[in-house]
Amino acid sequence: MRSEAEGTEGEEKAPGATPAARLAAPGRDRATAFTIRDLVREFGVSARTLRFYEEKGLLSPQRRGQERIYSRRDRARLKYVLMGKRVGFSLDEIREMLDLYDLGDRQLTQLRVAYEKFGERIARLERQRAEIDSAIAELAHARKMIEATLANRARTGETA
């Protein structure tokens, strides 16, 4: 049994002839549908990660038999999920912000919520940075004190 990320034997190997591209309607932009393999390659995530995001309701690919077909919307959502994870948002926070897109208010609610959450995240990261800077300063000071103690003991010939 093959995984969805591997492809099928005998598949057409012509450039641009991915299963998703072949499923796109004639004359339409071929970049309207993506296979799991396409997204794995583009974003450097595993097929398992994509399936996990699907289980969490972050992605909603169509099914054609065993194959998942991701839309441009799914691709955009994946991009935002990965960015959100990089900056420390939980999957629940990311889903909350993404789900506001469909309210029909020209994304005003989504933008306002994202603005507030981004501000909160920036403030939290700045607090963490201050704590890290303080810890580094304390360690550097303690290290200098130890260095001075070691140098003094070396000068006086004191050993362990």
C-alpha positions in Angstrom: 0.0 0.0 0.0 1.4 3.4 -0.9 1.3 6.6 1.1 -0.4 9.6 -0.5 2.9 11.4 -0.6 4.6 8.8 -2.8 2.5 8.8 -5.9 1.3 5.8 -8.0 3.2 3.6 -10.4 2.5 4.4 -14.0 1.5 8.0 -13.2 2.1 10.5 -16.0 5.5 12.1 -15.3 5.2 15.2 -17.6 5.9 18.5 -15.9 2.8 20.1 -14.4 0.9 16.8 -14.7 0.4 16.2 -11.0 -2.8 14.5 -10.2 -4.2 17.8 -8.9 -3.2 19.6 -12.1 -4.9 16.9 -14.2 -8.1 17.3 -12.1 -8.3 21.0 -12.6 -10.8 22.0 -15.2 -9.4 22.7 -18.7 -8.4 26.3 -19.2 -8.2 27.0 -15.5 -5.1 27.9 -13.6 -3.4 24.7 -12.7 -2.4 26.1 -9.4 -6.0 25.9 -8.1 -5.5 22.4 -6.7 -2.7 20.7 -4.9 -1.9 17.2 -3.8 -0.5 16.3 -0.5 2.8 15.7 -2.3 2.7 19.3 -3.7 2.3 20.8 -0.2 4.8 18.5 1.4 7.4 19.6 -1.2 6.5 23.3 -1.1 6.3 23.7 2.7 8.8 21.1 3.9 6.2 19.4 6.2 5.4 15.8 6.4 2.2 14.2 5.0 1.5 13.2 8.6 1.5 16.9 9.6 -1.0 17.8 6.9 -3.3 15.0 8.0 -2.9 16.1 11.6 -3.9 19.7 10.6 -6.9 18.2 8.7 -8.0 16.3 11.8 -7.7 19.6 13.8 -10.0 21.3 11.3 -7.3 23.7 10.0 -7.4 22.2 6.4 -10.3 20.8 4.5 -9.1 19.0 1.4 -11.6 17.3 -1.0 -11.3 13.6 -1.4 -11.0 11.8 -4.8 -10.9 8.2 -3.8 -7.9 7.9 -1.4 -6.3 11.1 -2.6 -6.6 14.4 -0.9 -6.9 17.5 -3.1 -6.1 20.7 -1.4 -7.5 24.1 -2.7 -5.8 27.4 -2.9 -7.6 28.3 0.3 -6.1 25.2 2.1 -2.7 26.2 0.8 -3.1 29.7 2.2 -4.4 28.4 5.5 -1.4 26.1 5.7 0.9 29.0 5.1 -0.7 30.9 8.0 -0.7 27.9 10.3 3.0 27.4 9.8 3.7 31.2 10.3 1.5 31.1 13.5 3.3 28.1 14.9 6.7 29.8 14.2 5.7 32.8 16.2 4.3 30.7 19.1 0.5 30.6 18.6 -1.3 27.5 19.6 -3.3 25.6 17.0 -6.5 26.6 18.7 -5.5 30.3 18.5 -4.6 29.9 14.8 -7.9 28.1 14.1 -9.8 30.8 15.9 -8.2 33.5 13.7 -8.5 31.6 10.5 -12.2 30.7 11.1 -13.1 34.4 11.3 -12.3 34.8 7.6 -15.7 33.4 6.7 -17.9 35.8 8.7 -18.8 37.8 5.6 -17.7 41.1 7.1 -14.8 41.7 4.6 -12.5 40.1 7.3 -12.9 43.1 9.7 -13.4 40.8 12.7 -10.6 38.6 11.6 -8.3 41.5 11.2 -9.3 43.1 14.6 -8.8 39.8 16.4 -5.5 39.1 14.7 -4.3 42.6 15.5 -5.1 42.1 19.2 -3.6 38.7 19.4 -0.5 39.8 17.5 -0.1 42.7 20.0 -0.5 40.3 23.0 2.0 37.9 21.5 4.5 40.7 20.8 4.1 41.9 24.5 4.6 38.3 25.7 7.8 37.8 23.6 9.1 41.2 24.8 8.6 40.1 28.4 10.4 36.8 27.6 13.2 38.7 25.9 13.6 40.9 29.0 13.7 37.9 31.2 16.3 36.2 29.0 18.4 39.4 28.9 18.3 39.6 32.7 19.2 35.9 33.1 22.1 36.3 30.6 23.4 39.4 32.5 23.2 37.5 35.8 25.1 34.5 34.4 27.7 36.8 32.8 28.2 38.6 36.1 28.5 35.3 38.1 30.9 33.9 35.5 33.1 37.0 35.9 33.1 36.5 39.6 34.1 32.9 39.3 36.8 33.8 36.8 38.2 36.4 39.2 38.1 33.8 42.0 39.9 31.2 39.9 42.5 33.8 38.8 43.1 34.8 42.4 43.5 31.3 43.6 45.9 30.5 40.7 48.0 33.6 41.7 48.2 32.5 45.3 48.9 28.9 44.4 45.8 27.6 46.0 44.6 24.3 44.6 41.6 22.1 45.2 
